[in-house]
Amino acid sequence: MTYLLKNGQVYMNHQITKADICIENGHIISISPEITSSAGDFFIIDCSDKLIVPGLIDVHVHLREPGFLYKEDVESGTRAAARGGYTCVCAMPNLNPVPDDMETLQLELDAIEEKALIYVSPYGAITKGEKGEELADLEAMAPYVVGFSDDGRGVQDEEMMRVAMKRAKALGMPIVAHCEDNSLLHGGYIHDGEYAKTHGHRGICSESEWGPIARDVKLVEEIGVDYHVCHVSAKESVEVIRKAKAAGVNITCETGPHYLTMNDSMLQEDGRFKMNPPIRGEEDRLALIEGIKDGTVDMIATDHAPHSAEEKGKGLEKSLMGVVGLETAFAKCYTELVKKNVITLEKLIELMHDNPKKRFGLGTEIAVGEPADLAVFDLERKYVIDPESFMTKGRSTPFAGDEVHGDCVLTMVDGEIVWQAAFMGRR
């Protein structure tokens, strides 16, 4: 199929400009202010008043397969990603079995090959079973994974992390760290802030996050491995990373839409507000905003973590950690950050595409000769987030009922449409 995307506002070369895009055999063959065709030459898609961006990249998602298919599977997770404008996601390894050698990794690779609607790059575990006791088979997995992570648990032992970093450095692979000191948790499950104090909840202190980051920064200075910090939530973490970058340490980090747009005063007695790390205070949120503005925080990742309704229906204390985010991330960030003039639209695309692409070597650009991996957003479309309309099996989001702007109306992977809204072409 040959497609002609007409009259779109196209993001390329870090700028947005009006252009037509012609796609043939899965690749972009022409970009021009105006491309004309005789009837029947192209399948024309009218993108008037819409934004065309390179497909978004999420470096932190949980697809739950193998092991937890009642929560999510590769097909439902990647369908949700396509619905949100993503053409590439990185799948975390807290699965059953944990991908810690080629035998266990192959189960995940087979599921991806069979079911994925978009590109999926898995992580291999750092330690066997993510137990922190014995190093996983990093060498065997290296050609097939995007990096190594013990996400969901974190490597508690400093010497184990040192050994892992040395092995990853030798392989030219990144360590992607869930930074959490278990000895400081004390049974906490939301932020150790005002809401926890006034509502009788056990809190999670910020040091449980920034302490391991500070530990790892020293190791990275020593070893020089590519090092990336998952889901940064605390103001102290931002400052540790800012100082490390200023000192030339090879470090990047991500934060999530919920950390940028919410604080703990917005919590409710509902499991949809429970995730790890937790939504923290307003000072933390503002520090993260400053971090994305000055380049300390490199990218926005969803930490999309679906659970069943039963697992999320037990309130703040007893529900499992994790919320879904692939279908709401762009709209929520666009509404709260771009429309309110906190950051520019170009900056948002940088955080959700350019920087993940640069750091992890994933995704494509909108350019002649490149694969046609792209998304089309209707920025004027206003709607209310309704979890019952989600493509993911998960329904738990703190954004349920929020009014947002910016809906993905079309997603292409290799020039094939993997998502198209029924209302495409009208508001």
Backbone hydrogen bonds, N-H to C=O, Kabsch-Sander energy under -0.5 kcal/mol:
donor,donor_aa,acceptor,acceptor_aa,energy
3,Y,1,M,-0.6
3,Y,23,I,-2.1
4,L,43,F,-2.2
5,L,21,I,-3.0
6,K,4,L,-0.8
6,K,45,I,-2.4
8,G,19,A,-1.2
9,Q,50,K,-3.0
10,V,8,G,-0.8
10,V,17,T,-3.3
11,Y,52,I,-2.7
12,M,10,V,-0.7
12,M,15,Q,-2.7
15,Q,12,M,-1.4
17,T,10,V,-2.5
17,T,15,Q,-0.5
19,A,8,G,-2.5
20,D,32,S,-3.5
21,I,5,L,-2.2
22,C,30,S,-2.9
23,I,3,Y,-2.9
24,E,27,H,-2.6
27,H,24,E,-2.0
28,I,370,E,-2.7
29,I,22,C,-2.6
29,I,27,H,-0.6
30,S,22,C,-1.3
32,S,20,D,-1.8
36,T,34,E,-0.5
41,D,38,S,-2.1
43,F,2,T,-2.7
44,I,42,F,-0.8
45,I,4,L,-2.8
46,D,44,I,-0.5
47,C,6,K,-2.7
47,C,45,I,-0.7
49,D,7,N,-0.6
50,K,47,C,-2.0
51,L,377,F,-2.8
52,I,9,Q,-2.9
53,V,51,L,-0.5
53,V,375,A,-2.8
55,G,373,D,-2.1
56,L,85,G,-2.5
57,I,352,M,-2.7
58,D,88,C,-2.2
59,V,57,I,-0.6
61,V,90,C,-2.1
62,H,304,H,-2.2
63,L,61,V,-0.6
68,F,64,R,-2.4
71,K,68,F,-1.9
72,E,68,F,-1.4
77,G,73,D,-2.9
78,T,74,V,-2.3
79,R,75,E,-2.0
80,A,76,S,-2.0
81,A,77,G,-2.0
82,A,78,T,-2.5
83,R,79,R,-2.2
84,G,80,A,-1.3
85,G,82,A,-1.4
86,Y,81,A,-2.7
87,T,56,L,-2.2
88,C,56,L,-1.3
89,V,119,Y,-2.2
90,C,58,D,-2.3
91,A,89,V,-0.5
91,A,121,S,-1.3
92,M,61,V,-2.9
95,L,93,P,-2.6
96,N,66,P,-2.0
100,D,98,V,-1.6
105,L,101,D,-2.5
106,Q,102,M,-2.2
107,L,103,E,-0.7
108,E,104,T,-0.9
109,L,105,L,-2.5
110,D,106,Q,-2.6
111,A,107,L,-1.6
112,I,108,E,-2.3
113,E,109,L,-2.5
114,E,110,D,-2.0
115,K,111,A,-2.4
116,A,112,I,-2.0
119,Y,87,T,-2.1
121,S,89,V,-2.7
123,Y,91,A,-2.4
124,G,147,G,-2.4
125,A,99,P,-2.7
128,K,134,E,-3.2
130,E,127,T,-2.2
131,K,128,K,-1.8
136,A,126,I,-2.6
137,D,100,D,-2.7
138,L,136,A,-2.1
141,M,137,D,-1.7
142,A,138,L,-1.9
144,Y,141,M,-2.4
145,V,141,M,-0.7
145,V,142,A,-0.7
146,V,122,P,-2.6
148,F,174,P,-2.2
149,S,124,G,-2.4
153,R,150,D,-1.9
154,G,150,D,-2.3
156,Q,154,G,-0.7
161,M,157,D,-2.0
162,R,158,E,-2.3
163,V,159,E,-2.4
164,A,160,M,-2.4
165,M,161,M,-2.7
166,K,162,R,-2.1
167,R,163,V,-2.2
168,A,164,A,-2.8
169,K,165,M,-2.7
170,A,166,K,-2.0
171,L,167,R,-1.4
172,G,168,A,-0.7
172,G,169,K,-1.0
173,M,168,A,-2.6
175,I,226,D,-2.5
176,V,148,F,-3.1
176,V,174,P,-0.5
177,A,175,I,-0.6
177,A,228,H,-2.9
179,C,177,A,-0.8
180,E,178,H,-0.9
181,D,208,S,-2.2
182,N,180,E,-0.9
184,L,181,D,-1.8
185,L,182,N,-1.3
186,H,182,N,-0.5
188,G,185,L,-2.0
189,Y,202,R,-2.1
190,I,202,R,-1.2
191,H,279,I,-0.6
192,D,204,I,-1.8
193,G,191,H,-2.4
197,K,193,G,-2.0
198,T,194,E,-2.8
199,H,195,Y,-1.7
200,G,196,A,-0.6
200,G,197,K,-0.5
201,H,196,A,-2.3
204,I,190,I,-2.7
205,C,184,L,-0.6
205,C,203,G,-0.6
208,S,205,C,-0.9
209,E,206,S,-1.9
210,W,206,S,-2.3
211,G,207,E,-2.3
213,I,209,E,-1.4
214,A,210,W,-2.5
215,R,211,G,-2.2
216,D,212,P,-2.6
217,V,213,I,-2.5
218,K,214,A,-1.4
219,L,215,R,-1.4
220,V,216,D,-2.8
221,E,217,V,-2.4
222,E,218,K,-1.6
223,I,219,L,-2.6
224,G,220,V,-2.6
227,Y,250,N,-1.2
228,H,175,I,-2.7
229,V,252,T,-2.3
230,C,177,A,-2.7
232,V,254,E,-3.0
238,V,234,A,-1.7
239,E,235,K,-1.8
240,V,236,E,-2.4
241,I,237,S,-2.4
242,R,238,V,-2.5
243,K,239,E,-2.4
244,A,240,V,-2.0
245,K,241,I,-2.6
246,A,242,R,-2.2
247,A,243,K,-1.4
248,G,245,K,-1.7
249,V,244,A,-2.6
251,I,249,V,-1.8
252,T,227,Y,-2.0
254,E,229,V,-1.8
255,T,299,M,-1.8
259,Y,256,G,-0.6
260,L,256,G,-1.5
261,T,257,P,-1.4
262,M,258,H,-1.2
264,D,280,R,-1.8
266,M,263,N,-2.1
267,L,264,D,-1.0
270,D,268,Q,-2.7
273,F,270,D,-1.9
274,K,271,G,-1.8
275,M,273,F,-0.6
285,R,281,G,-2.1
286,L,282,E,-2.6
287,A,283,E,-1.9
288,L,284,D,-2.1
289,I,285,R,-2.0
290,E,286,L,-2.4
291,G,287,A,-2.0
292,I,288,L,-2.2
293,K,289,I,-1.9
294,D,290,E,-2.5
295,G,291,G,-0.7
296,T,291,G,-1.2
297,V,291,G,-2.0
298,D,253,C,-1.1
298,D,296,T,-0.6
299,M,253,C,-1.2
300,I,351,L,-1.8
301,A,255,T,-2.5
301,A,299,M,-0.5
303,D,60,H,-1.7
304,H,60,H,-0.9
305,A,323,V,-2.8
312,K,308,S,-1.5
313,G,309,A,-0.6
313,G,310,E,-0.8
318,K,314,K,-1.1
319,S,315,G,-1.7
320,L,311,E,-2.0
322,G,274,K,-1.7
324,V,396,S,-2.5
328,T,325,G,-1.1
329,A,325,G,-1.8
332,K,328,T,-2.7
333,C,329,A,-2.3
334,Y,330,F,-3.0
335,T,331,A,-2.6
336,E,332,K,-2.4
337,L,333,C,-2.5
338,V,333,C,-1.1
338,V,334,Y,-0.6
339,K,334,Y,-2.8
341,N,338,V,-2.0
342,V,337,L,-2.6
343,I,337,L,-1.8
348,L,344,T,-1.8
349,I,345,L,-2.1
350,E,346,E,-2.1
351,L,347,K,-2.1
352,M,348,L,-1.6
353,H,349,I,-1.6
354,D,349,I,-1.3
355,N,350,E,-3.0
357,K,353,H,-2.5
358,K,354,D,-2.4
359,R,355,N,-2.5
360,F,356,P,-2.5
361,G,357,K,-1.8
367,A,365,E,-1.1
369,G,28,I,-3.3
370,E,367,A,-2.1
372,A,26,G,-2.8
373,D,371,P,-2.0
374,L,372,A,-0.7
374,L,412,M,-1.3
375,A,53,V,-2.7
376,V,410,L,-3.0
377,F,51,L,-3.0
378,D,407,D,-3.0
379,L,377,F,-0.9
381,R,378,D,-0.7
383,Y,404,V,-2.4
385,I,402,D,-2.7
389,S,386,D,-2.3
390,F,387,P,-1.7
397,T,395,R,-0.8
400,A,397,T,-1.2
401,G,385,I,-2.7
402,D,399,F,-2.5
404,V,383,Y,-3.0
404,V,402,D,-0.5
405,H,331,A,-0.5
406,G,378,D,-0.6
406,G,381,R,-1.4
407,D,378,D,-2.1
409,V,376,V,-2.8
409,V,407,D,-0.5
410,L,376,V,-1.3
411,T,419,W,-2.6
412,M,374,L,-3.0
413,V,416,E,-2.5
415,G,372,A,-2.3
416,E,413,V,-1.9
418,V,411,T,-2.6
418,V,416,E,-0.5
419,W,411,T,-1.5
421,A,409,V,-2.3
424,M,421,A,-1.6
426,R,423,F,-2.4
